[in-house]
Amino acid sequence: MLKSSIAAIAISSIAVLSTAPAFAGTQEDVSTCRAALAEDGRLNMDNYRLGFEGKKGNRVRTLTLEAVSSNNSPNYKVKCTIERSSVTNLELTELN
């Protein structure tokens, strides 16, 4: 019983640790997209928070985010393409 409990804890720990670097990279990508959106000027990022929806790719990554307004402005779906730490494309679609 004790051995199986220790094994279960060890396996759970490995699973959690193996996802940490991927999560850190995704957080960096979200921050990169947020900075690009602020620079772009179509959205005042002081009034929006970004919700992560998905990520595709490795070298060229496309993040799907939702820009959620804090002041009753329209919400947007954002597609942000990143290549070599730089945003190469930003697409905004207004959500109803």
Steps between C-alpha positions, in 0.01 A plus 500: 500500500776746595703419186202559271426832673859615461501392135177691435643815659822467299311461173276798583807713578665408171184589307475841670869579451498403134222752420663793682746602222227489233274718716783749555558525124130555439491776762794670326315475167184652652710787638659549157153515339376743765793734432437479125132581551591803712743619234247434222261751657169348386423399860579696814656215698440686826134408449544136393616175652608210282351155542703214353305268270761300309843471345622327184848449363854505632740716300213706361233517769143621466322591821126541519399742775188681608533870585238561767399859570482639850291802398214364284694542174473217246693179565732365231643170385871549439726283284862582564778340294850495651819405320841524667364702795337759273134543415461467124118524476210624714138431408212646700140387460226671698284260700127559530 
